[in-house]
Amino acid sequence: MPSPDASDPVPARRRLRLSIGAAVALGLIVLSAAVGWGILRGQASPAAVVPIEDDAQTAAPTGLYVHVLGEVGSPGLYVLKTDARLVDALAAAGGTTDAADLSAVNLARPLSDGEQVIVPAQGAPDTGGGAPEASDGLVDLNSADQTALETLPRIGPALAQRIISWRDDNGRFRSVDDLLAVPGIGEKLLAGLRDLVRV
């Protein structure tokens, strides 16, 4: 009986097949792990967030957090550039629906951090693109229209319009004291309004 020859090609072929099989199995494991990791990293967060377009990618992310609701394509929380305006928030939220009443919001208004923007439907009460009126009886400086502002003592049509214009130009009132920045409102008038308004 002939002794097995070390140069016999059959065992070498078996080793080659085993090596190829192991390499393929290892490749499949690595590929599965990579796909799984990509799926986990790509899962949507609870709020839709628009990445900040910043040239300095090494800087810490900063921007305005704005909550967009109402008649928009994708309501949610968005992070926008610090100089963003209301039109940018609506664009980030997928634009407005056909039912949106764009005459009720000022598309050119600058936004402020922590703001909530509500785009009403046509025929809905005007909230000024902000939060609805609270039920505490106070006038909300960030959502009140001219009629509501004129219910305040010593606030006539001209001063009410100045308050709205200041809000349109500068964004939300962050505190009641911001009324001092409105032309025609001084410390004495503010003292009379302080317990009647809110932000």
ChimeraX attribute file (.defattr): number of C-alpha atoms within 10 A of each C-alpha:
attribute: neighborCount
match mode: 1-to-1
recipient: residues
	/A:1	3
	/A:2	4
	/A:3	5
	/A:4	7
	/A:5	7
	/A:6	8
	/A:7	8
	/A:8	9
	/A:9	9
	/A:10	9
	/A:11	11
	/A:12	12
	/A:13	11
	/A:14	11
	/A:15	11
	/A:16	12
	/A:17	12
	/A:18	12
	/A:19	12
	/A:20	12
	/A:21	12
	/A:22	12
	/A:23	12
	/A:24	12
	/A:25	12
	/A:26	12
	/A:27	12
	/A:28	12
	/A:29	12
	/A:30	12
	/A:31	12
	/A:32	12
	/A:33	12
	/A:34	12
	/A:35	12
	/A:36	12
	/A:37	11
	/A:38	11
	/A:39	11
	/A:40	10
	/A:41	10
	/A:42	9
	/A:43	8
	/A:44	10
	/A:45	8
	/A:46	8
	/A:47	11
	/A:48	16
	/A:49	17
	/A:50	15
	/A:51	13
	/A:52	16
	/A:53	11
	/A:54	12
	/A:55	7
	/A:56	8
	/A:57	9
	/A:58	7
	/A:59	8
	/A:60	7
	/A:61	13
	/A:62	12
	/A:63	19
	/A:64	19
	/A:65	21
	/A:66	21
	/A:67	20
	/A:68	24
	/A:69	21
	/A:70	18
	/A:71	22
	/A:72	24
	/A:73	16
	/A:74	18
	/A:75	22
	/A:76	18
	/A:77	22
	/A:78	21
	/A:79	22
	/A:80	24
	/A:81	19
	/A:82	15
	/A:83	11
	/A:84	17
	/A:85	18
	/A:86	21
	/A:87	17
	/A:88	18
	/A:89	26
	/A:90	23
	/A:91	13
	/A:92	23
	/A:93	23
	/A:94	12
	/A:95	17
	/A:96	20
	/A:97	14
	/A:98	11
	/A:99	14
	/A:100	19
	/A:101	17
	/A:102	15
	/A:103	12
	/A:104	19
	/A:105	21
	/A:106	15
	/A:107	16
	/A:108	13
	/A:109	20
	/A:110	19
	/A:111	27
	/A:112	22
	/A:113	16
	/A:114	14
	/A:115	20
	/A:116	18
	/A:117	22
	/A:118	23
	/A:119	27
	/A:120	25
	/A:121	19
	/A:122	15
	/A:123	10
	/A:124	11
	/A:125	10
	/A:126	20
	/A:127	19
	/A:128	21
	/A:129	24
	/A:130	22
	/A:131	17
	/A:132	15
	/A:133	15
	/A:134	11
	/A:135	7
	/A:136	9
	/A:137	10
	/A:138	16
	/A:139	22
	/A:140	22
	/A:141	24
	/A:142	25
	/A:143	23
	/A:144	22
	/A:145	18
	/A:146	18
	/A:147	12
	/A:148	14
	/A:149	23
	/A:150	17
	/A:151	12
	/A:152	16
	/A:153	11
	/A:154	14
	/A:155	18
	/A:156	14
	/A:157	13
	/A:158	11
	/A:159	18
	/A:160	22
	/A:161	17
	/A:162	16
	/A:163	26
	/A:164	21
	/A:165	14
	/A:166	18
	/A:167	19
	/A:168	19
	/A:169	14
	/A:170	13
	/A:171	19
	/A:172	23
	/A:173	19
	/A:174	16
	/A:175	11
	/A:176	17
	/A:177	12
	/A:178	15
	/A:179	22
	/A:180	13
	/A:181	11
	/A:182	16
	/A:183	11
	/A:184	13
	/A:185	17
	/A:186	12
	/A:187	11
	/A:188	8
	/A:189	15
	/A:190	16
	/A:191	11
	/A:192	13
	/A:193	18
	/A:194	13
	/A:195	11
	/A:196	15
	/A:197	19
	/A:198	18
	/A:199	15
